[in-house]
């Protein structure tokens, strides 16, 4: 039971980190870098925006075999 609770907490924390990384890359980064929006920022900084938006994707793809439910 302890292992299941620990795994659930780990997956929850991974989703939380991914959500915050996406929030930072899409909403705050354009303001910090002086762009009017995410589209203009992504055209100049493709690699940075891709890396930030993929920050939480490993937890989403590993959740299926671990939890028994598909990632939405």
C-alpha positions in Angstrom: 0.0 0.0 0.0 2.9 2.4 0.8 4.4 1.8 -2.6 1.1 2.6 -4.4 0.7 5.8 -2.4 4.3 6.8 -3.1 3.9 6.1 -6.8 0.7 8.1 -6.9 2.4 11.0 -5.2 5.3 10.9 -7.6 3.0 10.9 -10.6 1.0 13.8 -9.2 4.2 15.8 -8.6 5.4 15.1 -12.1 2.1 16.4 -13.5 2.4 19.5 -11.3 5.9 20.2 -12.5 4.8 19.8 -16.2 1.8 22.1 -15.7 3.9 24.8 -14.2 6.6 24.5 -16.9 3.9 24.9 -19.5 2.4 27.9 -17.7 5.8 29.6 -17.5 6.7 28.9 -21.1 3.4 30.0 -22.6 2.3 32.9 -20.3 5.3 34.4 -18.5 8.2 33.8 -20.8 6.9 36.2 -23.6 6.5 39.0 -21.0 10.0 38.4 -19.6 11.6 38.4 -23.0 9.7 41.4 -24.3 7.4 39.7 -26.8 3.7 40.4 -27.3 2.8 36.8 -27.3 3.9 33.2 -27.4 3.8 32.8 -31.2 6.3 35.7 -31.7 8.5 34.3 -29.0 8.5 30.8 -30.3 9.4 31.9 -33.8 12.7 33.4 -32.4 13.4 30.9 -29.6 12.1 27.5 -31.0 14.5 25.3 -28.9 13.8 27.0 -25.6 10.0 26.9 -26.1 10.1 23.2 -27.1 12.2 22.3 -24.1 9.9 24.1 -21.7 6.7 22.7 -23.2 8.1 19.1 -23.1 9.2 19.3 -19.4 6.3 17.3 -18.1 5.7 14.9 -21.0 7.7 11.9 -19.6 5.2 11.6 -16.7 2.3 11.7 -19.0 3.6 8.9 -21.2 4.7 6.7 -18.3 1.4 7.0 -16.4 -0.4 4.5 -18.7 1.7 1.4 -17.9 1.9 2.3 -14.2 -1.6 3.4 -13.4 -3.5 1.2 -15.8 -5.4 4.1 -17.3 -4.6 6.0 -20.5 -3.1 9.5 -20.3 -5.7 12.0 -21.5 
